[in-house]
Amino acid sequence: MSTTVLDRPAPPAAKPKPKPSFIPDLIYFEPKSLEYPKGRRIFDWAQQEGIPYRMTSSHNRITNLPGDTELEQYKMAKRTLVVGIRKTLKFDTSKPSAEYAIPIATGCMGHCHYCYLQTTLGAKPYIRIYVNTDDIMEAARGYIEERKPEITRFEAACTSDPVGLEPISGSLRELIEFMADQEFGRLRFVTKFHHVDSLLDARHNGHTRIRFSVNSKYVIRHFEPNTSRFEERIEAASKVAHAGYPIGFIIAPIIWHEGWEDGYGELIEQLAKSLPPEARQNLTFELIQHRFTKTAKNVIERRYPKTKLEMDIEKRKYKWGRWGQGKYVYPDEQADALRMYLSERIFDHFPESTIDYFT
């Protein structure tokens, strides 16, 4: 009997195409960066890809970006890479995540509406890669020596998402293999990107913890454009866990929205269903509620004029910071509800895990 078209099984649904690695529209080089192997390699790659490039006297002074308006120039800045030398080798502190921030890059290609880099980077939202990683690692060695026999943790994602840049820079692999040899040193970084393949065979000795930033579908859909999909992040988490890395998840920012309980409950359930057994060992969670400053609110509303991000000062509590500057967070009742609900769901599905902090 012949098979009609209607009898034939439907073809399997096509998987969404993975998002490509970051390819900038424009690259600036400090002339001295070309004296370093990493700088030269990026320069050769830019020529091979046909990416327009310019020279600049300093990675901190990029002006005259294309665009007729501030918004157009901002969008172009997020597609601009600057390759330079990190001159300041005094590391900032990075509490509560780590003792110090280790500066291998600045800026991010993602367009997360809520990101604190909106104000931290101010008028310099372009992306910077530093080529003198040997100098940076030597400075890290000095910090480790000062504190030993205490463990010194370094956070590599305070001012950037280095995983999104790794196919260009290779800096994370260098740091991972450096830290593998440090008895009293540890490396940490968090990402919303899935480009981890070049890290899977790196020699890490369990001294690097890779964490993935995850959130409810509502938050990812509305506030995290130009980042890897949730499914891609979870697949990447499984890969690095299988490669023996300690892993963790940051749920941030936790946003109070309609149906938030269902959204965050589904998130934890998806994690539980997706993670392989090896990913559950030594698993950590970090929970960060949404917060903003008045300056951030003004900047975000200019750069993302159609954002649905709730930033109503009248609905928030003002929380003073360490340096006399505060942020608007959720009132105690809402914050406690978020903390309790997420903590209960996490321990229901991951009883062996640790919640490092809620802030």
Protein Blocks (a to p, Z undefined) as FASTA:
>chain_A
ZZdfklpccddddddddddddddfbdcddfklmmpmklmmmmmmmmmnopacdddfbfkl
cghiacjbfklmmmmmmmcccddddfblcdcdddfkbmbdcdfbgcjfbfcfklmklmmn
mmmlbccddfklmlmmmmmmmmmmmmpcbdcdddfklnbcfklmmmmnommmmmmmmmmm
mmkbccddddfbfblmlmmmpcfklpaccddddddfklmmmmmghiacfklmmmmmmmmm
mnopacddddddddddehklmmmmmmmmmmmmmpcfklmgopacddddddddfklmmmmm
mmmmmbcbdcbfklpccdddfkopacddddfklmmmmmmmmmmmmmmmmmmbccfbaZZ
